[in-house]
Amino acid sequence: MRRFKALNIHCQNCANTIKNYLEDDFGDVEVDVQNGVVNLKIDDENVENFKNSMKEIGFEIEKEI
């Protein structure tokens, strides 16, 4: 499981948006609203696709933690 710190995650609706948008492409996605952290299983070649997908829906990835 890899963890990413994302910007602009403020509420459960944000978490639901992320999950609904990403689960078809990236599998099970967990979002920690309090810490702005997205957890998912992802390999190195898909990290850029994940970051771009997050940016498309308004949640930029700050860093991997």
C-alpha positions as CSV (number, residue, x, y, z in Angstrom):
1,M,0.0,0.0,0.0
2,R,1.4,3.4,-1.0
3,R,0.4,6.7,0.7
4,F,0.2,10.1,-0.9
5,K,-0.4,13.5,0.7
6,A,-3.0,15.4,-1.3
7,L,-4.1,19.0,-1.3
8,N,-7.7,20.2,-1.0
9,I,-9.3,17.2,0.7
10,H,-11.6,18.8,3.2
11,C,-14.7,16.5,3.7
12,Q,-16.3,13.1,3.1
13,N,-17.6,14.4,-0.2
14,C,-14.1,15.0,-1.4
15,A,-13.2,11.4,-0.3
16,N,-16.2,10.0,-2.2
17,T,-15.3,11.9,-5.3
18,I,-11.7,10.5,-5.2
19,K,-12.9,7.0,-4.6
20,N,-15.6,7.0,-7.3
21,Y,-13.2,8.6,-9.9
22,L,-10.2,6.4,-9.2
23,E,-11.4,2.9,-8.2
24,D,-12.1,1.6,-11.7
25,D,-8.5,2.4,-12.8
26,F,-6.6,1.9,-9.6
27,G,-8.6,-0.6,-7.5
28,D,-9.3,-0.1,-3.8
29,V,-8.7,3.5,-2.7
30,E,-8.8,4.7,0.9
31,V,-9.0,8.4,1.8
32,D,-8.1,9.8,5.2
33,V,-10.0,13.1,5.3
34,Q,-8.4,14.4,8.5
35,N,-4.9,14.1,7.2
36,G,-5.5,14.5,3.4
37,V,-3.9,11.1,2.7
38,V,-4.8,8.8,-0.1
39,N,-3.8,5.1,0.2
40,L,-3.8,2.7,-2.7
41,K,-1.9,-0.2,-4.2
42,I,-0.1,1.1,-7.2
43,D,3.1,0.2,-9.0
44,D,5.8,2.7,-10.1
45,E,4.6,3.0,-13.7
46,N,1.1,4.1,-12.7
47,V,2.1,6.8,-10.2
48,E,2.1,9.6,-12.9
49,N,-1.3,8.4,-14.2
50,F,-2.6,8.5,-10.6
51,K,-1.2,12.0,-10.0
52,N,-2.7,13.3,-13.3
53,S,-6.1,11.7,-12.5
54,M,-6.1,13.4,-9.0
55,K,-5.2,16.7,-10.6
56,E,-8.1,16.4,-13.1
57,I,-10.6,16.3,-10.3
58,G,-8.9,19.1,-8.3
59,F,-6.7,17.3,-5.8
60,E,-3.1,17.8,-6.4
61,I,-0.6,15.3,-4.9
62,E,1.9,17.1,-2.7
63,K,4.2,14.1,-2.0
64,E,4.4,10.4,-1.3
65,I,4.7,9.6,2.4
